[in-house]
Amino acid sequence: MADHRVALFSRYPMPGKSKTRLIPALGPEGASQCQVMMTERLLAELHQAPGTAVEVWYAGGDLARMRYWLDRRWPGLRYREQRSKDLGCNIAAAFNSAFAEGADRVIVVGASLPMTKFL
């Protein structure tokens, strides 16, 4: 059976730490809520794609906070911490780990893509 994966890059929605470029317009809480909405909208769409495993590559927060936030609605997600401050290194790590684990196809997306349609 084929192993198709989506590596979703997101950030834990901590006020003042997520969507920082939006803080001047939305304030820290509003920018954080924007992070929540964008990540959850994309996960809701990805959840409908049959035969695709979703890995959440997160920055900020920790595994327990990410699971508390997302597992209630999307159980079974895999979580990977973004270990580098360099986005390119994190993207390479997502591809490398997925293919090393036997994935046939891998796509990397960021939660900041507001109009993405996969289906």
Phi and psi restraints in degrees (range 20) as a CNS / XPLOR table:
assign (resid 1 and name C) (resid 2 and name N)
       (resid 2 and name CA) (resid 2 and name C) 1.0 -68.9 20.0 2
assign (resid 2 and name N) (resid 2 and name CA)
       (resid 2 and name C) (resid 3 and name N) 1.0 145.8 20.0 2
assign (resid 2 and name C) (resid 3 and name N)
       (resid 3 and name CA) (resid 3 and name C) 1.0 -114.0 20.0 2
assign (resid 3 and name N) (resid 3 and name CA)
       (resid 3 and name C) (resid 4 and name N) 1.0 99.8 20.0 2
assign (resid 3 and name C) (resid 4 and name N)
       (resid 4 and name CA) (resid 4 and name C) 1.0 -105.1 20.0 2
assign (resid 4 and name N) (resid 4 and name CA)
       (resid 4 and name C) (resid 5 and name N) 1.0 135.7 20.0 2
assign (resid 4 and name C) (resid 5 and name N)
       (resid 5 and name CA) (resid 5 and name C) 1.0 -132.1 20.0 2
assign (resid 5 and name N) (resid 5 and name CA)
       (resid 5 and name C) (resid 6 and name N) 1.0 149.2 20.0 2
assign (resid 5 and name C) (resid 6 and name N)
       (resid 6 and name CA) (resid 6 and name C) 1.0 -120.3 20.0 2
assign (resid 6 and name N) (resid 6 and name CA)
       (resid 6 and name C) (resid 7 and name N) 1.0 124.3 20.0 2
assign (resid 6 and name C) (resid 7 and name N)
       (resid 7 and name CA) (resid 7 and name C) 1.0 -98.4 20.0 2
assign (resid 7 and name N) (resid 7 and name CA)
       (resid 7 and name C) (resid 8 and name N) 1.0 108.3 20.0 2
assign (resid 7 and name C) (resid 8 and name N)
       (resid 8 and name CA) (resid 8 and name C) 1.0 -95.2 20.0 2
assign (resid 8 and name N) (resid 8 and name CA)
       (resid 8 and name C) (resid 9 and name N) 1.0 117.5 20.0 2
assign (resid 8 and name C) (resid 9 and name N)
       (resid 9 and name CA) (resid 9 and name C) 1.0 -92.1 20.0 2
assign (resid 9 and name N) (resid 9 and name CA)
       (resid 9 and name C) (resid 10 and name N) 1.0 125.7 20.0 2
assign (resid 9 and name C) (resid 10 and name N)
       (resid 10 and name CA) (resid 10 and name C) 1.0 -148.8 20.0 2
assign (resid 10 and name N) (resid 10 and name CA)
       (resid 10 and name C) (resid 11 and name N) 1.0 178.3 20.0 2
assign (resid 10 and name C) (resid 11 and name N)
       (resid 11 and name CA) (resid 11 and name C) 1.0 -133.3 20.0 2
assign (resid 11 and name N) (resid 11 and name CA)
       (resid 11 and name C) (resid 12 and name N) 1.0 144.5 20.0 2
assign (resid 11 and name C) (resid 12 and name N)
       (resid 12 and name CA) (resid 12 and name C) 1.0 -63.5 20.0 2
assign (resid 12 and name N) (resid 12 and name CA)
       (resid 12 and name C) (resid 13 and name N) 1.0 132.3 20.0 2
assign (resid 12 and name C) (resid 13 and name N)
       (resid 13 and name CA) (resid 13 and name C) 1.0 -77.9 20.0 2
assign (resid 13 and name N) (resid 13 and name CA)
       (resid 13 and name C) (resid 14 and name N) 1.0 76.3 20.0 2
assign (resid 13 and name C) (resid 14 and name N)
       (resid 14 and name CA) (resid 14 and name C) 1.0 -99.5 20.0 2
assign (resid 14 and name N) (resid 14 and name CA)
       (resid 14 and name C) (resid 15 and name N) 1.0 121.3 20.0 2
assign (resid 14 and name C) (resid 15 and name N)
       (resid 15 and name CA) (resid 15 and name C) 1.0 -53.1 20.0 2
assign (resid 15 and name N) (resid 15 and name CA)
       (resid 15 and name C) (resid 16 and name N) 1.0 130.8 20.0 2
assign (resid 15 and name C) (resid 16 and name N)
       (resid 16 and name CA) (resid 16 and name C) 1.0 89.5 20.0 2
assign (resid 16 and name N) (resid 16 and name CA)
       (resid 16 and name C) (resid 17 and name N) 1.0 -10.9 20.0 2
assign (resid 16 and name C) (resid 17 and name N)
       (resid 17 and name CA) (resid 17 and name C) 1.0 -119.0 20.0 2
assign (resid 17 and name N) (resid 17 and name CA)
       (resid 17 and name C) (resid 18 and name N) 1.0 -15.5 20.0 2
assign (resid 17 and name C) (resid 18 and name N)
       (resid 18 and name CA) (resid 18 and name C) 1.0 -119.4 20.0 2
assign (resid 18 and name N) (resid 18 and name CA)
       (resid 18 and name C) (resid 19 and name N) 1.0 145.1 20.0 2
assign (resid 18 and name C) (resid 19 and name N)
       (resid 19 and name CA) (resid 19 and name C) 1.0 51.0 20.0 2
assign (resid 19 and name N) (resid 19 and name CA)
       (resid 19 and name C) (resid 20 and name N) 1.0 48.0 20.0 2
assign (resid 19 and name C) (resid 20 and name N)
       (resid 20 and name CA) (resid 20 and name C) 1.0 -62.3 20.0 2
assign (resid 20 and name N) (resid 20 and name CA)
       (resid 20 and name C) (resid 21 and name N) 1.0 -28.7 20.0 2
assign (resid 20 and name C) (resid 21 and name N)
       (resid 21 and name CA) (resid 21 and name C) 1.0 -69.6 20.0 2
assign (resid 21 and name N) (resid 21 and name CA)
       (resid 21 and name C) (resid 22 and name N) 1.0 -17.4 20.0 2
assign (resid 21 and name C) (resid 22 and name N)
       (resid 22 and name CA) (resid 22 and name C) 1.0 -91.8 20.0 2
assign (resid 22 and name N) (resid 22 and name CA)
       (resid 22 and name C) (resid 23 and name N) 1.0 -8.5 20.0 2
assign (resid 22 and name C) (resid 23 and name N)
       (resid 23 and name CA) (resid 23 and name C) 1.0 -58.3 20.0 2
assign (resid 23 and name N) (resid 23 and name CA)
       (resid 23 and name C) (resid 24 and name N) 1.0 -41.9 20.0 2
assign (resid 23 and name C) (resid 24 and name N)
       (resid 24 and name CA) (resid 24 and name C) 1.0 -58.5 20.0 2
assign (resid 24 and name N) (resid 24 and name CA)
       (resid 24 and name C) (resid 25 and name N) 1.0 -34.0 20.0 2
assign (resid 24 and name C) (resid 25 and name N)
       (resid 25 and name CA) (resid 25 and name C) 1.0 -89.0 20.0 2
assign (resid 25 and name N) (resid 25 and name CA)
       (resid 25 and name C) (resid 26 and name N) 1.0 -35.8 20.0 2
assign (resid 25 and name C) (resid 26 and name N)
       (resid 26 and name CA) (resid 26 and name C) 1.0 -111.2 20.0 2
assign (resid 26 and name N) (resid 26 and name CA)
       (resid 26 and name C) (resid 27 and name N) 1.0 -13.6 20.0 2
assign (resid 26 and name C) (resid 27 and name N)
       (resid 27 and name CA) (resid 27 and name C) 1.0 80.3 20.0 2
assign (resid 27 and name N) (resid 27 and name CA)
       (resid 27 and name C) (resid 28 and name N) 1.0 164.2 20.0 2
assign (resid 27 and name C) (resid 28 and name N)
       (resid 28 and name CA) (resid 28 and name C) 1.0 -59.4 20.0 2
assign (resid 28 and name N) (resid 28 and name CA)
       (resid 28 and name C) (resid 29 and name N) 1.0 -42.7 20.0 2
assign (resid 28 and name C) (resid 29 and name N)
       (resid 29 and name CA) (resid 29 and name C) 1.0 -67.5 20.0 2
assign (resid 29 and name N) (resid 29 and name CA)
       (resid 29 and name C) (resid 30 and name N) 1.0 -42.4 20.0 2
assign (resid 29 and name C) (resid 30 and name N)
       (resid 30 and name CA) (resid 30 and name C) 1.0 -64.5 20.0 2
assign (resid 30 and name N) (resid 30 and name CA)
       (resid 30 and name C) (resid 31 and name N) 1.0 -41.4 20.0 2
assign (resid 30 and name C) (resid 31 and name N)
       (resid 31 and name CA) (resid 31 and name C) 1.0 -64.6 20.0 2
assign (resid 31 and name N) (resid 31 and name CA)
       (resid 31 and name C) (resid 32 and name N) 1.0 -40.2 20.0 2
assign (resid 31 and name C) (resid 32 and name N)
       (resid 32 and name CA) (resid 32 and name C) 1.0 -63.9 20.0 2
assign (resid 32 and name N) (resid 32 and name CA)
       (resid 32 and name C) (resid 33 and name N) 1.0 -42.0 20.0 2
assign (resid 32 and name C) (resid 33 and name N)
       (resid 33 and name CA) (resid 33 and name C) 1.0 -66.0 20.0 2
assign (resid 33 and name N) (resid 33 and name CA)
       (resid 33 and name C) (resid 34 and name N) 1.0 -33.2 20.0 2
assign (resid 33 and name C) (resid 34 and name N)
       (resid 34 and name CA) (resid 34 and name C) 1.0 -62.0 20.0 2
assign (resid 34 and name N) (resid 34 and name CA)
       (resid 34 and name C) (resid 35 and name N) 1.0 -41.3 20.0 2
assign (resid 34 and name C) (resid 35 and name N)
       (resid 35 and name CA) (resid 35 and name C) 1.0 -58.8 20.0 2
assign (resid 35 and name N) (resid 35 and name CA)
       (resid 35 and name C) (resid 36 and name N) 1.0 -44.6 20.0 2
assign (resid 35 and name C) (resid 36 and name N)
       (resid 36 and name CA) (resid 36 and name C) 1.0 -59.6 20.0 2
assign (resid 36 and name N) (resid 36 and name CA)
       (resid 36 and name C) (resid 37 and name N) 1.0 -50.9 20.0 2
assign (resid 36 and name C) (resid 37 and name N)
       (resid 37 and name CA) (resid 37 and name C) 1.0 -62.7 20.0 2
assign (resid 37 and name N) (resid 37 and name CA)
       (resid 37 and name C) (resid 38 and name N) 1.0 -43.0 20.0 2
assign (resid 37 and name C) (resid 38 and name N)
       (resid 38 and name CA) (resid 38 and name C) 1.0 -67.1 20.0 2
assign (resid 38 and name N) (resid 38 and name CA)
       (resid 38 and name C) (resid 39 and name N) 1.0 -43.1 20.0 2
assign (resid 38 and name C) (resid 39 and name N)
       (resid 39 and name CA) (resid 39 and name C) 1.0 -65.9 20.0 2
assign (resid 39 and name N) (resid 39 and name CA)
       (resid 39 and name C) (resid 40 and name N) 1.0 -46.2 20.0 2
assign (resid 39 and name C) (resid 40 and name N)
       (resid 40 and name CA) (resid 40 and name C) 1.0 -67.9 20.0 2
assign (resid 40 and name N) (resid 40 and name CA)
       (resid 40 and name C) (resid 41 and name N) 1.0 -35.2 20.0 2
assign (resid 40 and name C) (resid 41 and name N)
       (resid 41 and name CA) (resid 41 and name C) 1.0 -64.5 20.0 2
assign (resid 41 and name N) (resid 41 and name CA)
       (resid 41 and name C) (resid 42 and name N) 1.0 -44.0 20.0 2
assign (resid 41 and name C) (resid 42 and name N)
       (resid 42 and name CA) (resid 42 and name C) 1.0 -68.0 20.0 2
assign (resid 42 and name N) (resid 42 and name CA)
       (resid 42 and name C) (resid 43 and name N) 1.0 -41.2 20.0 2
assign (resid 42 and name C) (resid 43 and name N)
       (resid 43 and name CA) (resid 43 and name C) 1.0 -62.7 20.0 2
assign (resid 43 and name N) (resid 43 and name CA)
       (resid 43 and name C) (resid 44 and name N) 1.0 -39.1 20.0 2
assign (resid 43 and name C) (resid 44 and name N)
       (resid 44 and name CA) (resid 44 and name C) 1.0 -61.1 20.0 2
assign (resid 44 and name N) (resid 44 and name CA)
       (resid 44 and name C) (resid 45 and name N) 1.0 -39.0 20.0 2
assign (resid 44 and name C) (resid 45 and name N)
       (resid 45 and name CA) (resid 45 and name C) 1.0 -72.3 20.0 2
assign (resid 45 and name N) (resid 45 and name CA)
       (resid 45 and name C) (resid 46 and name N) 1.0 -44.6 20.0 2
assign (resid 45 and name C) (resid 46 and name N)
       (resid 46 and name CA) (resid 46 and name C) 1.0 -63.4 20.0 2
assign (resid 46 and name N) (resid 46 and name CA)
       (resid 46 and name C) (resid 47 and name N) 1.0 -32.2 20.0 2
assign (resid 46 and name C) (resid 47 and name N)
       (resid 47 and name CA) (resid 47 and name C) 1.0 -62.8 20.0 2
assign (resid 47 and name N) (resid 47 and name CA)
       (resid 47 and name C) (resid 48 and name N) 1.0 -23.2 20.0 2
assign (resid 47 and name C) (resid 48 and name N)
       (resid 48 and name CA) (resid 48 and name C) 1.0 -83.6 20.0 2
assign (resid 48 and name N) (resid 48 and name CA)
       (resid 48 and name C) (resid 49 and name N) 1.0 -11.1 20.0 2
assign (resid 48 and name C) (resid 49 and name N)
       (resid 49 and name CA) (resid 49 and name C) 1.0 -80.2 20.0 2
assign (resid 49 and name N) (resid 49 and name CA)
       (resid 49 and name C) (resid 50 and name N) 1.0 110.2 20.0 2
assign (resid 49 and name C) (resid 50 and name N)
       (resid 50 and name CA) (resid 50 and name C) 1.0 -68.7 20.0 2
assign (resid 50 and name N) (resid 50 and name CA)
       (resid 50 and name C) (resid 51 and name N) 1.0 143.2 20.0 2
assign (resid 50 and name C) (resid 51 and name N)
       (resid 51 and name CA) (resid 51 and name C) 1.0 73.8 20.0 2
assign (resid 51 and name N) (resid 51 and name CA)
       (resid 51 and name C) (resid 52 and name N) 1.0 16.9 20.0 2
assign (resid 51 and name C) (resid 52 and name N)
       (resid 52 and name CA) (resid 52 and name C) 1.0 -120.8 20.0 2
assign (resid 52 and name N) (resid 52 and name CA)
       (resid 52 and name C) (resid 53 and name N) 1.0 125.5 20.0 2
assign (resid 52 and name C) (resid 53 and name N)
       (resid 53 and name CA) (resid 53 and name C) 1.0 -88.9 20.0 2
assign (resid 53 and name N) (resid 53 and name CA)
       (resid 53 and name C) (resid 54 and name N) 1.0 136.1 20.0 2
assign (resid 53 and name C) (resid 54 and name N)
       (resid 54 and name CA) (resid 54 and name C) 1.0 -107.6 20.0 2
assign (resid 54 and name N) (resid 54 and name CA)
       (resid 54 and name C) (resid 55 and name N) 1.0 128.7 20.0 2
assign (resid 54 and name C) (resid 55 and name N)
       (resid 55 and name CA) (resid 55 and name C) 1.0 -112.3 20.0 2
assign (resid 55 and name N) (resid 55 and name CA)
       (resid 55 and name C) (resid 56 and name N) 1.0 129.2 20.0 2
assign (resid 55 and name C) (resid 56 and name N)
       (resid 56 and name CA) (resid 56 and name C) 1.0 -96.1 20.0 2
assign (resid 56 and name N) (resid 56 and name CA)
       (resid 56 and name C) (resid 57 and name N) 1.0 113.7 20.0 2
assign (resid 56 and name C) (resid 57 and name N)
       (resid 57 and name CA) (resid 57 and name C) 1.0 -95.4 20.0 2
assign (resid 57 and name N) (resid 57 and name CA)
       (resid 57 and name C) (resid 58 and name N) 1.0 107.8 20.0 2
assign (resid 57 and name C) (resid 58 and name N)
       (resid 58 and name CA) (resid 58 and name C) 1.0 -110.5 20.0 2
assign (resid 58 and name N) (resid 58 and name CA)
       (resid 58 and name C) (resid 59 and name N) 1.0 153.8 20.0 2
assign (resid 58 and name C) (resid 59 and name N)
       (resid 59 and name CA) (resid 59 and name C) 1.0 -126.7 20.0 2
assign (resid 59 and name N) (resid 59 and name CA)
       (resid 59 and name C) (resid 60 and name N) 1.0 151.8 20.0 2
assign (resid 59 and name C) (resid 60 and name N)
       (resid 60 and name CA) (resid 60 and name C) 1.0 74.3 20.0 2
assign (resid 60 and name N) (resid 60 and name CA)
       (resid 60 and name C) (resid 61 and name N) 1.0 161.0 20.0 2
assign (resid 60 and name C) (resid 61 and name N)
       (resid 61 and name CA) (resid 61 and name C) 1.0 62.9 20.0 2
assign (resid 61 and name N) (resid 61 and name CA)
       (resid 61 and name C) (resid 62 and name N) 1.0 -154.7 20.0 2
assign (resid 61 and name C) (resid 62 and name N)
       (resid 62 and name CA) (resid 62 and name C) 1.0 -151.3 20.0 2
assign (resid 62 and name N) (resid 62 and name CA)
       (resid 62 and name C) (resid 63 and name N) 1.0 176.9 20.0 2
assign (resid 62 and name C) (resid 63 and name N)
       (resid 63 and name CA) (resid 63 and name C) 1.0 -58.6 20.0 2
assign (resid 63 and name N) (resid 63 and name CA)
       (resid 63 and name C) (resid 64 and name N) 1.0 -43.0 20.0 2
assign (resid 63 and name C) (resid 64 and name N)
       (resid 64 and name CA) (resid 64 and name C) 1.0 -61.3 20.0 2
assign (resid 64 and name N) (resid 64 and name CA)
       (resid 64 and name C) (resid 65 and name N) 1.0 -42.7 20.0 2
assign (resid 64 and name C) (resid 65 and name N)
       (resid 65 and name CA) (resid 65 and name C) 1.0 -67.2 20.0 2
assign (resid 65 and name N) (resid 65 and name CA)
       (resid 65 and name C) (resid 66 and name N) 1.0 -41.4 20.0 2
assign (resid 65 and name C) (resid 66 and name N)
       (resid 66 and name CA) (resid 66 and name C) 1.0 -62.0 20.0 2
assign (resid 66 and name N) (resid 66 and name CA)
       (resid 66 and name C) (resid 67 and name N) 1.0 -44.4 20.0 2
assign (resid 66 and name C) (resid 67 and name N)
       (resid 67 and name CA) (resid 67 and name C) 1.0 -65.2 20.0 2
assign (resid 67 and name N) (resid 67 and name CA)
       (resid 67 and name C) (resid 68 and name N) 1.0 -40.5 20.0 2
assign (resid 67 and name C) (resid 68 and name N)
       (resid 68 and name CA) (resid 68 and name C) 1.0 -61.0 20.0 2
assign (resid 68 and name N) (resid 68 and name CA)
       (resid 68 and name C) (resid 69 and name N) 1.0 -40.5 20.0 2
assign (resid 68 and name C) (resid 69 and name N)
       (resid 69 and name CA) (resid 69 and name C) 1.0 -68.9 20.0 2
assign (resid 69 and name N) (resid 69 and name CA)
       (resid 69 and name C) (resid 70 and name N) 1.0 -48.0 20.0 2
assign (resid 69 and name C) (resid 70 and name N)
       (resid 70 and name CA) (resid 70 and name C) 1.0 -105.6 20.0 2
assign (resid 70 and name N) (resid 70 and name CA)
       (resid 70 and name C) (resid 71 and name N) 1.0 -26.9 20.0 2
assign (resid 70 and name C) (resid 71 and name N)
       (resid 71 and name CA) (resid 71 and name C) 1.0 -66.3 20.0 2
assign (resid 71 and name N) (resid 71 and name CA)
       (resid 71 and name C) (resid 72 and name N) 1.0 -27.8 20.0 2
assign (resid 71 and name C) (resid 72 and name N)
       (resid 72 and name CA) (resid 72 and name C) 1.0 -63.2 20.0 2
assign (resid 72 and name N) (resid 72 and name CA)
       (resid 72 and name C) (resid 73 and name N) 1.0 -35.7 20.0 2
assign (resid 72 and name C) (resid 73 and name N)
       (resid 73 and name CA) (resid 73 and name C) 1.0 -95.3 20.0 2
assign (resid 73 and name N) (resid 73 and name CA)
       (resid 73 and name C) (resid 74 and name N) 1.0 -33.1 20.0 2
assign (resid 73 and name C) (resid 74 and name N)
       (resid 74 and name CA) (resid 74 and name C) 1.0 -129.6 20.0 2
assign (resid 74 and name N) (resid 74 and name CA)
       (resid 74 and name C) (resid 75 and name N) 1.0 74.3 20.0 2
assign (resid 74 and name C) (resid 75 and name N)
       (resid 75 and name CA) (resid 75 and name C) 1.0 -65.9 20.0 2
assign (resid 75 and name N) (resid 75 and name CA)
       (resid 75 and name C) (resid 76 and name N) 1.0 149.0 20.0 2
assign (resid 75 and name C) (resid 76 and name N)
       (resid 76 and name CA) (resid 76 and name C) 1.0 94.1 20.0 2
assign (resid 76 and name N) (resid 76 and name CA)
       (resid 76 and name C) (resid 77 and name N) 1.0 0.3 20.0 2
assign (resid 76 and name C) (resid 77 and name N)
       (resid 77 and name CA) (resid 77 and name C) 1.0 -66.6 20.0 2
assign (resid 77 and name N) (resid 77 and name CA)
       (resid 77 and name C) (resid 78 and name N) 1.0 148.6 20.0 2
assign (resid 77 and name C) (resid 78 and name N)
       (resid 78 and name CA) (resid 78 and name C) 1.0 -99.7 20.0 2
assign (resid 78 and name N) (resid 78 and name CA)
       (resid 78 and name C) (resid 79 and name N) 1.0 141.9 20.0 2
assign (resid 78 and name C) (resid 79 and name N)
       (resid 79 and name CA) (resid 79 and name C) 1.0 -118.7 20.0 2
assign (resid 79 and name N) (resid 79 and name CA)
       (resid 79 and name C) (resid 80 and name N) 1.0 139.2 20.0 2
assign (resid 79 and name C) (resid 80 and name N)
       (resid 80 and name CA) (resid 80 and name C) 1.0 -137.1 20.0 2
assign (resid 80 and name N) (resid 80 and name CA)
       (resid 80 and name C) (resid 81 and name N) 1.0 132.4 20.0 2
assign (resid 80 and name C) (resid 81 and name N)
       (resid 81 and name CA) (resid 81 and name C) 1.0 -81.0 20.0 2
assign (resid 81 and name N) (resid 81 and name CA)
       (resid 81 and name C) (resid 82 and name N) 1.0 136.9 20.0 2
assign (resid 81 and name C) (resid 82 and name N)
       (resid 82 and name CA) (resid 82 and name C) 1.0 -75.7 20.0 2
assign (resid 82 and name N) (resid 82 and name CA)
       (resid 82 and name C) (resid 83 and name N) 1.0 111.3 20.0 2
assign (resid 82 and name C) (resid 83 and name N)
       (resid 83 and name CA) (resid 83 and name C) 1.0 -88.5 20.0 2
assign (resid 83 and name N) (resid 83 and name CA)
       (resid 83 and name C) (resid 84 and name N) 1.0 -17.9 20.0 2
assign (resid 83 and name C) (resid 84 and name N)
       (resid 84 and name CA) (resid 84 and name C) 1.0 -108.1 20.0 2
assign (resid 84 and name N) (resid 84 and name CA)
       (resid 84 and name C) (resid 85 and name N) 1.0 156.0 20.0 2
assign (resid 84 and name C) (resid 85 and name N)
       (resid 85 and name CA) (resid 85 and name C) 1.0 -84.5 20.0 2
assign (resid 85 and name N) (resid 85 and name CA)
       (resid 85 and name C) (resid 86 and name N) 1.0 -7.4 20.0 2
assign (resid 85 and name C) (resid 86 and name N)
       (resid 86 and name CA) (resid 86 and name C) 1.0 -94.2 20.0 2
assign (resid 86 and name N) (resid 86 and name CA)
       (resid 86 and name C) (resid 87 and name N) 1.0 114.7 20.0 2
assign (resid 86 and name C) (resid 87 and name N)
       (resid 87 and name CA) (resid 87 and name C) 1.0 -59.5 20.0 2
assign (resid 87 and name N) (resid 87 and name CA)
       (resid 87 and name C) (resid 88 and name N) 1.0 -40.6 20.0 2
assign (resid 87 and name C) (resid 88 and name N)
       (resid 88 and name CA) (resid 88 and name C) 1.0 -60.1 20.0 2
assign (resid 88 and name N) (resid 88 and name CA)
       (resid 88 and name C) (resid 89 and name N) 1.0 -39.9 20.0 2
assign (resid 88 and name C) (resid 89 and name N)
       (resid 89 and name CA) (resid 89 and name C) 1.0 -65.3 20.0 2
assign (resid 89 and name N) (resid 89 and name CA)
       (resid 89 and name C) (resid 90 and name N) 1.0 -39.1 20.0 2
assign (resid 89 and name C) (resid 90 and name N)
       (resid 90 and name CA) (resid 90 and name C) 1.0 -67.9 20.0 2
assign (resid 90 and name N) (resid 90 and name CA)
       (resid 90 and name C) (resid 91 and name N) 1.0 -39.0 20.0 2
assign (resid 90 and name C) (resid 91 and name N)
       (resid 91 and name CA) (resid 91 and name C) 1.0 -65.3 20.0 2
assign (resid 91 and name N) (resid 91 and name CA)
       (resid 91 and name C) (resid 92 and name N) 1.0 -44.0 20.0 2
assign (resid 91 and name C) (resid 92 and name N)
       (resid 92 and name CA) (resid 92 and name C) 1.0 -60.3 20.0 2
assign (resid 92 and name N) (resid 92 and name CA)
       (resid 92 and name C) (resid 93 and name N) 1.0 -40.5 20.0 2
assign (resid 92 and name C) (resid 93 and name N)
       (resid 93 and name CA) (resid 93 and name C) 1.0 -62.8 20.0 2
assign (resid 93 and name N) (resid 93 and name CA)
       (resid 93 and name C) (resid 94 and name N) 1.0 -38.2 20.0 2
assign (resid 93 and name C) (resid 94 and name N)
       (resid 94 and name CA) (resid 94 and name C) 1.0 -64.1 20.0 2
assign (resid 94 and name N) (resid 94 and name CA)
       (resid 94 and name C) (resid 95 and name N) 1.0 -46.9 20.0 2
assign (resid 94 and name C) (resid 95 and name N)
       (resid 95 and name CA) (resid 95 and name C) 1.0 -63.9 20.0 2
assign (resid 95 and name N) (resid 95 and name CA)
       (resid 95 and name C) (resid 96 and name N) 1.0 -48.8 20.0 2
assign (resid 95 and name C) (resid 96 and name N)
       (resid 96 and name CA) (resid 96 and name C) 1.0 -60.2 20.0 2
assign (resid 96 and name N) (resid 96 and name CA)
       (resid 96 and name C) (resid 97 and name N) 1.0 -45.0 20.0 2
assign (resid 96 and name C) (resid 97 and name N)
       (resid 97 and name CA) (resid 97 and name C) 1.0 -68.2 20.0 2
assign (resid 97 and name N) (resid 97 and name CA)
       (resid 97 and name C) (resid 98 and name N) 1.0 -40.0 20.0 2
assign (resid 97 and name C) (resid 98 and name N)
       (resid 98 and name CA) (resid 98 and name C) 1.0 -64.3 20.0 2
assign (resid 98 and name N) (resid 98 and name CA)
       (resid 98 and name C) (resid 99 and name N) 1.0 -46.3 20.0 2
assign (resid 98 and name C) (resid 99 and name N)
       (resid 99 and name CA) (resid 99 and name C) 1.0 -68.9 20.0 2
assign (resid 99 and name N) (resid 99 and name CA)
       (resid 99 and name C) (resid 100 and name N) 1.0 -35.3 20.0 2
assign (resid 99 and name C) (resid 100 and name N)
       (resid 100 and name CA) (resid 100 and name C) 1.0 -64.1 20.0 2
assign (resid 100 and name N) (resid 100 and name CA)
       (resid 100 and name C) (resid 101 and name N) 1.0 -28.6 20.0 2
assign (resid 100 and name C) (resid 101 and name N)
       (resid 101 and name CA) (resid 101 and name C) 1.0 -88.5 20.0 2
assign (resid 101 and name N) (resid 101 and name CA)
       (resid 101 and name C) (resid 102 and name N) 1.0 3.6 20.0 2
assign (resid 101 and name C) (resid 102 and name N)
       (resid 102 and name CA) (resid 102 and name C) 1.0 101.3 20.0 2
assign (resid 102 and name N) (resid 102 and name CA)
       (resid 102 and name C) (resid 103 and name N) 1.0 8.4 20.0 2
assign (resid 102 and name C) (resid 103 and name N)
       (resid 103 and name CA) (resid 103 and name C) 1.0 -64.2 20.0 2
assign (resid 103 and name N) (resid 103 and name CA)
       (resid 103 and name C) (resid 104 and name N) 1.0 140.9 20.0 2
assign (resid 103 and name C) (resid 104 and name N)
       (resid 104 and name CA) (resid 104 and name C) 1.0 -87.7 20.0 2
assign (resid 104 and name N) (resid 104 and name CA)
       (resid 104 and name C) (resid 105 and name N) 1.0 -37.7 20.0 2
assign (resid 104 and name C) (resid 105 and name N)
       (resid 105 and name CA) (resid 105 and name C) 1.0 -137.7 20.0 2
assign (resid 105 and name N) (resid 105 and name CA)
       (resid 105 and name C) (resid 106 and name N) 1.0 141.0 20.0 2
assign (resid 105 and name C) (resid 106 and name N)
       (resid 106 and name CA) (resid 106 and name C) 1.0 -139.9 20.0 2
assign (resid 106 and name N) (resid 106 and name CA)
       (resid 106 and name C) (resid 107 and name N) 1.0 136.6 20.0 2
assign (resid 106 and name C) (resid 107 and name N)
       (resid 107 and name CA) (resid 107 and name C) 1.0 -129.5 20.0 2
assign (resid 107 and name N) (resid 107 and name CA)
       (resid 107 and name C) (resid 108 and name N) 1.0 141.5 20.0 2
assign (resid 107 and name C) (resid 108 and name N)
       (resid 108 and name CA) (resid 108 and name C) 1.0 -112.4 20.0 2
assign (resid 108 and name N) (resid 108 and name CA)
       (resid 108 and name C) (resid 109 and name N) 1.0 129.3 20.0 2
assign (resid 108 and name C) (resid 109 and name N)
       (resid 109 and name CA) (resid 109 and name C) 1.0 -132.9 20.0 2
assign (resid 109 and name N) (resid 109 and name CA)
       (resid 109 and name C) (resid 110 and name N) 1.0 152.6 20.0 2
assign (resid 109 and name C) (resid 110 and name N)
       (resid 110 and name CA) (resid 110 and name C) 1.0 -104.6 20.0 2
assign (resid 110 and name N) (resid 110 and name CA)
       (resid 110 and name C) (resid 111 and name N) 1.0 145.3 20.0 2
assign (resid 110 and name C) (resid 111 and name N)
       (resid 111 and name CA) (resid 111 and name C) 1.0 -64.7 20.0 2
assign (resid 111 and name N) (resid 111 and name CA)
       (resid 111 and name C) (resid 112 and name N) 1.0 -13.1 20.0 2
assign (resid 111 and name C) (resid 112 and name N)
       (resid 112 and name CA) (resid 112 and name C) 1.0 -81.7 20.0 2
assign (resid 112 and name N) (resid 112 and name CA)
       (resid 112 and name C) (resid 113 and name N) 1.0 4.3 20.0 2
assign (resid 112 and name C) (resid 113 and name N)
       (resid 113 and name CA) (resid 113 and name C) 1.0 -86.1 20.0 2
assign (resid 113 and name N) (resid 113 and name CA)
       (resid 113 and name C) (resid 114 and name N) 1.0 95.0 20.0 2
assign (resid 113 and name C) (resid 114 and name N)
       (resid 114 and name CA) (resid 114 and name C) 1.0 -69.9 20.0 2
assign (resid 114 and name N) (resid 114 and name CA)
       (resid 114 and name C) (resid 115 and name N) 1.0 -26.0 20.0 2
assign (resid 114 and name C) (resid 115 and name N)
       (resid 115 and name CA) (resid 115 and name C) 1.0 -116.4 20.0 2
assign (resid 115 and name N) (resid 115 and name CA)
       (resid 115 and name C) (resid 116 and name N) 1.0 25.2 20.0 2
assign (resid 115 and name C) (resid 116 and name N)
       (resid 116 and name CA) (resid 116 and name C) 1.0 -69.2 20.0 2
assign (resid 116 and name N) (resid 116 and name CA)
       (resid 116 and name C) (resid 117 and name N) 1.0 134.0 20.0 2
assign (resid 116 and name C) (resid 117 and name N)
       (resid 117 and name CA) (resid 117 and name C) 1.0 -127.3 20.0 2
assign (resid 117 and name N) (resid 117 and name CA)
       (resid 117 and name C) (resid 118 and name N) 1.0 121.3 20.0 2
assign (resid 117 and name C) (resid 118 and name N)
       (resid 118 and name CA) (resid 118 and name C) 1.0 -102.2 20.0 2
assign (resid 118 and name N) (resid 118 and name CA)
       (resid 118 and name C) (resid 119 and name N) 1.0 -22.0 20.0 2
